[in-house]
Amino acid sequence: MFLSVCINRAVRGRIAAVDLSESLATASDLTQNFQPGHVVKSTVIAVDQEKRTVDMSLIAATAIEVGQIRLGLVTRISGEGMFLRLANMQHGRVHVADSSDQLKEGPFKAYQTGQLVECAVVGVDADNIDLSTRESVLAGKPKQQDDIRDMQLADVQEGQKFQGYVRRIAKQGCFVSLSRATVGRIILRELSDSFVSDPAEDFPAGKLVSGVVIKVDKKAGKIDLSLKKKGAGESNTDFEALQVGQKLKCNVKRVETYGIFLS
């Protein structure tokens, strides 16, 4: 959605909806709020000589700061999150863990490219602008003390429950995004109470999982997780109880010329 602006007889500019107003209601209804012939005071933010386009904005360029509520235009949705174009050609990302207070499968199904959304700035550095569409963050409510998404690694405790989205499956285990900055690992035997024959098929990237934290290594910055309902973090078999001829379900850990290592 663009507003066409006549700069002079030879040059025309355009103003994207996200550059027209910081109000979602105003920017969503251009016909009602911007009549032909209306004079606007705008700033040139980009010029493309090849495409002969001049992009402009009615919103003053100000520093992006944590806590601000901004209007964004959805430009792309992927497994990494939802990418938004902000006013004055700035760009940010909503991580899947910051999509909503109540995590759900397909966190961005309600959004589509070109849609205007309100978002809160939750992180800023030299390369990235982190955004959130969580209802509590937009409302300015305090962080929830028991929500792992709002915790630093040093505050995460063993036995704590979690929800997160599968990031990838590797030989080392299943890696889960707990927040935009924290990733936990589930070793293969902790994926289920029963044997999982094909972890990659059963736990594809983007799948929502829930379980418990079984180990926190604060020095190494690592978190181990489990999806088991019973005996999370415990070995499936007591070594002293093993008997010759007993049948076990195991994962092949390593194959050598002298034998096979199982876990």
ROFITOR-749559 format. One record per residue: x, y negated, z of N, C-alpha, C in turn. Coordinates in steps of 0.1 Angstrom, whole numbers, padded with zeros to 4 digits, always signed. Layout:
% residues N
XYZXYZXYZ/...
This chain:
% residues 263
+0008+0012+0000+0000+0000+0000+0009-0012+0000/+0007-0021-0010+0015-0033-0012+0006-0045-0014/+0010-0056-0010+0004-0069-0013+0012-0076-0023/+0006-0080-0034+0013-0087-0045+0014-0102-0042/+0026-0107-0044+0027-0122-0040+0034-0129-0052/+0028-0140-0056+0034-0148-0067+0044-0158-0061/+0057-0156-0064+0067-0165-0059+0068-0178-0068/+0068-0176-0081+0067-0186-0091+0062-0181-0104/+0062-0188-0114+0056-0183-0127+0063-0171-0133/+0076-0170-0129+0084-0159-0135+0087-0147-0125/+0085-0149-0113+0088-0139-0103+0077-0136-0094/+0075-0123-0092+0065-0118-0083+0071-0109-0072/+0066-0110-0060+0072-0101-0050+0061-0092-0045/+0065-0083-0036+0056-0073-0030+0059-0072-0015/+0048-0070-0008+0049-0068+0007+0042-0055+0011/+0050-0046+0016+0044-0033+0020+0035-0036+0033/+0026-0027+0034+0016-0029+0046+0024-0029+0059/+0034-0022+0060+0042-0021+0073+0049-0035+0075/+0050-0043+0065+0057-0056+0066+0047-0068+0067/+0034-0064+0067+0024-0075+0068+0020-0079+0082/+0019-0069+0091+0015-0072+0104+0020-0061+0114/+0021-0064+0126+0024-0054+0137+0012-0048+0142/+0000-0052+0137-0013-0046+0141-0017-0035+0131/-0020-0023+0136-0024-0012+0128-0037-0016+0121/-0046-0022+0128-0060-0025+0122-0058-0035+0111/-0049-0045+0112-0048-0055+0102-0041-0050+0090/-0030-0042+0092-0022-0037+0081-0030-0026+0073/-0039-0020+0080-0047-0009+0073-0058-0014+0064/-0062-0027+0065-0072-0032+0057-0068-0045+0050/-0060-0043+0039-0054-0055+0032-0065-0063+0026/-0075-0057+0020-0086-0065+0013-0093-0074+0022/-0096-0070+0034-0103-0078+0044-0095-0089+0050/-0082-0086+0052-0073-0096+0059-0065-0105+0051/-0063-0101+0038-0055-0110+0029-0062-0112+0016/-0068-0124+0015-0076-0128+0003-0067-0134-0008/-0071-0132-0021-0063-0138-0032-0063-0154-0030/-0051-0159-0033-0049-0174-0031-0044-0178-0017/-0044-0168-0008-0039-0171+0005-0024-0174+0005/-0020-0184+0012-0005-0188+0012+0001-0180+0024/+0012-0174+0021+0019-0167+0032+0034-0171+0032/+0040-0171+0044+0054-0174+0046+0061-0161+0049/+0070-0158+0039+0076-0145+0040+0091-0146+0038/+0098-0135+0041+0113-0134+0040+0117-0123+0030/+0126-0126+0021+0130-0116+0011+0139-0106+0019/+0136-0093+0018+0144-0083+0025+0151-0073+0015/+0148-0074+0003+0154-0065-0007+0151-0070-0021/+0161-0069-0030+0160-0072-0044+0166-0061-0052/+0158-0056-0062+0163-0045-0071+0163-0051-0085/+0175-0055-0090+0176-0061-0103+0171-0051-0114/+0175-0038-0112+0172-0029-0123+0157-0026-0124/+0150-0025-0112+0136-0023-0112+0128-0036-0113/+0135-0047-0111+0129-0061-0111+0118-0062-0100/+0122-0057-0088+0113-0058-0077+0119-0067-0066/+0110-0074-0059+0115-0083-0048+0106-0078-0036/+0112-0073-0026+0105-0068-0014+0106-0079-0003/+0094-0082+0003+0094-0093+0013+0087-0088+0026/+0088-0096+0036+0082-0093+0049+0076-0105+0056/+0065-0104+0062+0059-0114+0070+0064-0113+0085/+0070-0102+0088+0074-0100+0102+0089-0104+0104/+0091-0112+0114+0105-0117+0117+0114-0105+0121/+0126-0105+0115+0136-0095+0118+0141-0096+0133/+0138-0087+0141+0143-0087+0155+0150-0074+0158/+0158-0074+0168+0165-0062+0172+0156-0051+0177/+0159-0039+0173+0151-0027+0177+0155-0024+0191/+0146-0023+0201+0149-0020+0215+0140-0009+0220/+0146+0000+0229+0138+0010+0235+0126+0004+0243/+0115+0010+0241+0103+0006+0248+0093-0002+0239/+0098-0007+0228+0090-0014+0218+0080-0005+0211/+0068-0010+0208+0058-0004+0200+0059-0009+0187/+0061-0001+0177+0062-0005+0163+0052+0002+0154/+0050-0004+0142+0042+0001+0132+0051+0008+0122/+0048+0020+0118+0056+0027+0108+0048+0033+0097/+0055+0035+0086+0049+0041+0074+0055+0054+0072/+0047+0065+0071+0053+0079+0070+0059+0080+0056/+0072+0083+0055+0078+0085+0042+0082+0099+0039/+0083+0107+0050+0087+0122+0047+0084+0130+0060/+0079+0142+0058+0077+0151+0069+0084+0164+0066/+0093+0169+0076+0100+0181+0074+0102+0188+0087/+0109+0199+0087+0111+0207+0099+0119+0199+0109/+0126+0188+0105+0135+0180+0114+0126+0170+0121/+0114+0167+0116+0106+0157+0122+0098+0149+0111/+0092+0138+0116+0085+0129+0107+0093+0116+0106/+0096+0112+0094+0104+0100+0091+0095+0088+0087/+0098+0077+0094+0090+0065+0092+0098+0053+0087/+0092+0045+0079+0098+0033+0074+0092+0022+0083/+0100+0014+0090+0096+0003+0098+0097-0010+0091/+0092-0021+0097+0093-0034+0091+0108-0038+0088/+0110-0046+0077+0123-0051+0073+0133-0040+0069/+0127-0030+0063+0135-0019+0057+0143-0011+0067/+0138-0010+0079+0145-0001+0089+0138+0012+0090/+0145+0022+0093+0140+0036+0093+0142+0043+0106/+0133+0052+0110+0135+0060+0122+0128+0074+0120/+0130+0082+0131+0125+0095+0130+0118+0099+0143/+0106+0106+0141+0099+0112+0153+0103+0127+0153/+0110+0131+0164+0114+0144+0165+0102+0153+0169/+0102+0166+0165+0090+0174+0168+0086+0174+0182/+0096+0174+0191+0093+0174+0206+0086+0161+0210/+0087+0150+0202+0081+0137+0205+0068+0135+0198/+0063+0145+0192+0051+0144+0183+0038+0141+0191/+0037+0148+0203+0025+0147+0211+0028+0151+0225/+0019+0147+0234+0021+0152+0248+0018+0167+0249/+0008+0172+0241+0005+0186+0241+0011+0192+0228/+0022+0199+0230+0028+0205+0218+0019+0216+0212/+0019+0217+0199+0011+0226+0191+0018+0230+0179/+0013+0242+0173+0018+0246+0160+0015+0236+0149/+0025+0233+0140+0023+0224+0130+0021+0210+0136/+0031+0204+0143+0029+0192+0151+0025+0180+0142/+0028+0180+0129+0026+0169+0121+0015+0171+0110/+0007+0181+0112-0004+0184+0103-0014+0173+0101/-0015+0165+0112-0025+0154+0111-0020+0142+0104/-0008+0142+0100-0002+0131+0093+0001+0134+0078/+0002+0124+0070+0005+0125+0056+0014+0114+0051/+0021+0116+0040+0030+0106+0035+0022+0094+0031/+0026+0082+0034+0020+0069+0031+0010+0064+0042/+0009+0072+0053+0000+0069+0064+0007+0059+0074/+0000+0049+0079+0005+0040+0089+0002+0046+0103/+0012+0045+0111+0011+0051+0125+0018+0041+0135/+0013+0041+0147+0019+0034+0158+0029+0043+0164/+0041+0038+0168+0051+0046+0174+0059+0038+0184/+0065+0045+0193+0073+0038+0204+0088+0041+0202/+0096+0031+0204+0111+0033+0202+0116+0040+0215/+0122+0051+0214+0127+0059+0226+0142+0060+0226/+0149+0056+0215+0163+0057+0214+0169+0049+0203/+0180+0043+0205+0186+0035+0194+0201+0036+0196/+0208+0039+0184+0223+0039+0184+0227+0033+0170/+0239+0034+0167+0244+0028+0155+0239+0034+0142/+0235+0047+0143+0231+0054+0132+0216+0058+0131/+0210+0058+0143+0196+0064+0143+0187+0055+0152/+0174+0056+0148+0163+0050+0156+0154+0062+0159/+0153+0065+0172+0144+0076+0176+0131+0071+0180/+0120+0077+0175+0106+0072+0177+0098+0083+0184/+0087+0079+0190+0078+0089+0196+0063+0085+0193/+0055+0095+0190+0040+0093+0189+0033+0100+0200/+0040+0103+0211+0034+0109+0223+0024+0099+0229/+0012+0103+0233+0002+0094+0238+0007+0087+0251/+0013+0094+0260+0018+0088+0272+0028+0078+0270/+0037+0080+0260+0048+0070+0258+0042+0058+0251/+0032+0059+0242+0026+0047+0236+0018+0039+0246/+0013+0046+0257+0005+0039+0267+0014+0034+0278/+0027+0036+0277+0036+0031+0287+0036+0038+0300/+0031+0051+0301+0030+0058+0313+0043+0063+0318/+0045+0065+0331+0058+0071+0336+0061+0084+0330/+0074+0088+0329+0077+0101+0325+0073+0112+0335/+0069+0123+0329+0065+0134+0338+0077+0142+0343/+0078+0143+0356+0089+0148+0363+0092+0163+0360/+0081+0171+0356+0082+0185+0354+0083+0188+0339/+0083+0178+0330+0084+0180+0316+0098+0180+0311/+0103+0192+0306+0117+0193+0303+0121+0184+0292/+0112+0178+0284+0115+0169+0273+0120+0155+0279/+0116+0153+0292+0119+0140+0298+0131+0141+0307/+0138+0152+0307+0149+0155+0317+0162+0154+0310/+0172+0150+0318+0186+0151+0314+0190+0166+0317/+0201+0170+0310+0206+0184+0312+0208+0187+0327/+0214+0177+0334+0218+0179+0348+0205+0181+0357/+0194+0177+0352+0181+0179+0360+0174+0192+0358/+0178+0199+0347+0171+0211+0343+0175+0222+0353/+0165+0230+0358+0167+0240+0368+0164+0254+0363/+0171+0264+0368+0167+0278+0365+0153+0281+0370/+0146+0288+0363+0132+0292+0367+0122+0282+0362/+0126+0271+0356+0117+0261+0351+0110+0266+0338/+0098+0263+0336+0091+0266+0324+0093+0256+0313/+0092+0261+0301+0095+0252+0289+0086+0255+0278/+0085+0245+0269+0079+0247+0255+0089+0241+0245/+0090+0247+0234+0099+0241+0224+0097+0247+0210/+0103+0242+0200+0102+0246+0187+0115+0253+0182/+0113+0265+0176+0125+0272+0171+0132+0264+0160/+0145+0263+0162+0153+0255+0153+0159+0264+0143/+0165+0275+0147+0171+0285+0138+0174+0298+0145/+0176+0308+0137+0180+0322+0142+0194+0324+0137/+0203+0329+0146+0216+0333+0143+0220+0345+0150/+0232+0350+0148+0237+0362+0155+0238+0360+0170/+0240+0347+0174+0242+0344+0188+0228+0343+0195/+0217+0343+0187+0204+0342+0193+0195+0332+0186/+0184+0329+0192+0174+0320+0187+0176+0307+0194/+0178+0296+0186+0180+0283+0192+0167+0275+0191/+0164+0269+0202+0151+0262+0204+0153+0247+0208/+0146+0238+0201+0147+0224+0204+0138+0221+0216/+0143+0217+0227+0136+0214+0239+0132+0199+0239/+0141+0191+0233+0138+0177+0232+0146+0172+0220/+0146+0159+0217+0154+0154+0206+0169+0156+0208/+0173+0157+0220+0187+0158+0223+0192+0171+0230/+0182+0180+0233+0186+0192+0240+0181+0204+0233/+0190+0214+0231+0188+0227+0224+0191+0238+0234/+0182+0248+0235+0185+0259+0243+0186+0272+0235/+0192+0282+0240+0194+0295+0233+0187+0306+0240/+0181+0315+0231+0175+0327+0236+0183+0339+0230/+0190+0346+0238+0197+0358+0232+0186+0368+0228/+0189+0376+0218+0179+0385+0212+0171+0394+0221/+0178+0399+0232+0170+0408+0241+0161+0400+0250/+0161+0387+0250+0152+0379+0258+0141+0373+0250/+0139+0377+0237+0129+0372+0229+0115+0378+0232/+0115+0390+0238+0103+0397+0240+0105+0408+0250/+0094+0412+0257+0094+0424+0266+0096+0437+0258/+0092+0436+0245+0093+0448+0236+0104+0445+0226/+0108+0456+0219+0118+0454+0209+0114+0446+0197/+0122+0437+0193+0120+0428+0181+0129+0433+0169/+0123+0439+0159+0131+0445+0148+0136+0434+0139/+0129+0424+0137+0133+0413+0127+0130+0399+0134/+0140+0394+0141+0138+0382+0148+0136+0370+0139/+0143+0370+0127+0141+0359+0117+0127+0358+0112/+0120+0370+0111+0106+0370+0106+0097+0366+0117/+0099+0371+0129+0090+0369+0140+0091+0355+0146/+0103+0349+0144+0106+0336+0150+0111+0326+0140/+0103+0322+0130+0108+0313+0119+0110+0299+0125/+0118+0291+0118+0120+0277+0122+0107+0270+0123/+0105+0262+0133+0092+0255+0135+0082+0261+0144/+0084+0274+0147+0075+0281+0156+0075+0276+0170/+0064+0274+0176+0063+0269+0190+0064+0281+0199/+0073+0280+0209+0075+0291+0218+0075+0285+0233/+0072+0294+0242+0072+0290+0256+0077+0301+0265/+0084+0297+0275+0091+0307+0284+0097+0300+0296/+0108+0306+0300+0114+0301+0313+0129+0299+0311/+0135+0289+0318+0150+0287+0318+0156+0298+0327/+0166+0305+0322+0172+0315+0331+0187+0312+0335/+0193+0302+0328+0206+0298+0331+0209+0284+0326/+0216+0276+0334+0220+0263+0330+0235+0261+0333/+0243+0259+0323+0257+0257+0324+0260+0242+0321/+0260+0234+0332+0261+0220+0331+0274+0215+0325/+0285+0223+0329+0298+0219+0324+0299+0221+0309/+0294+0232+0304+0294+0235+0290+0283+0228+0282/+0273+0223+0289+0262+0217+0283+0252+0227+0276/+0251+0239+0282+0243+0249+0275+0231+0254+0284/+0220+0258+0278+0208+0262+0285+0204+0276+0279/+0203+0286+0287+0198+0299+0282+0183+0300+0286/+0175+0306+0277+0161+0307+0279+0156+0321+0277/+0144+0324+0281+0138+0337+0279+0123+0335+0276/+0118+0344+0267+0104+0345+0264+0097+0357+0271/+0105+0364+0278+0099+0376+0285+0089+0372+0295/+0079+0381+0297+0069+0379+0307+0073+0385+0320/+0081+0396+0319+0086+0403+0331+0101+0404+0330/+0108+0403+0341+0122+0405+0342+0131+0396+0333/+0127+0383+0332+0134+0374+0324+0148+0373+0329/+0158+0374+0321+0172+0373+0325+0178+0385+0330/+0170+0396+0332+0175+0408+0338+0178+0418+0327/+0187+0427+0329+0190+0437+0319+0178+0446+0318/+0176+0451+0306+0164+0460+0305+0166+0474+0312/+0179+0478+0314+0181+0491+0320+0191+0490+0331/+0189+0496+0342+0198+0497+0353+0209+0507+0349/+0222+0502+0349+0233+0511+0345+0233+0524+0353/+0231+0523+0366+0232+0535+0374+0221+0545+0372/+0210+0540+0366+0199+0549+0363+0199+0556+0350/+0210+0553+0342+0211+0559+0328+0214+0574+0330/+0208+0582+0320+0209+0596+0320+0213+0601+0306/+0220+0612+0306+0224+0618+0293+0211+0622+0286/+0210+0618+0273+0198+0622+0265+0187+0612+0266/+0189+0602+0274+0178+0592+0276+0178+0583+0263/+0166+0580+0258+0164+0571+0247+0162+0557+0251/+0169+0548+0244+0168+0533+0247+0166+0525+0234/+0160+0514+0235+0159+0504+0224+0170+0494+0226/+0179+0493+0216+0190+0484+0217+0192+0475+0205/+0200+0465+0206+0204+0457+0194+0219+0460+0191/+0222+0462+0179+0236+0465+0175+0244+0452+0176/+0254+0451+0185+0262+0439+0187+0274+0439+0178/+0281+0450+0176+0293+0451+0168+0295+0465+0163/+0301+0466+0151+0304+0479+0146+0319+0480+0143/+0326+0490+0149+0340+0492+0147+0342+0506+0142/+0354+0509+0137+0357+0522+0132+0356+0533+0143/+0358+0528+0155+0358+0538+0166+0345+0538+0174/+0335+0530+0169+0322+0531+0176+0313+0519+0174/+0301+0520+0179+0291+0509+0178+0288+0504+0192/+0288+0490+0192+0285+0484+0205+0271+0479+0205/+0264+0482+0216+0250+0479+0216+0247+0470+0228/+0236+0462+0227+0232+0454+0238+0217+0455+0240/
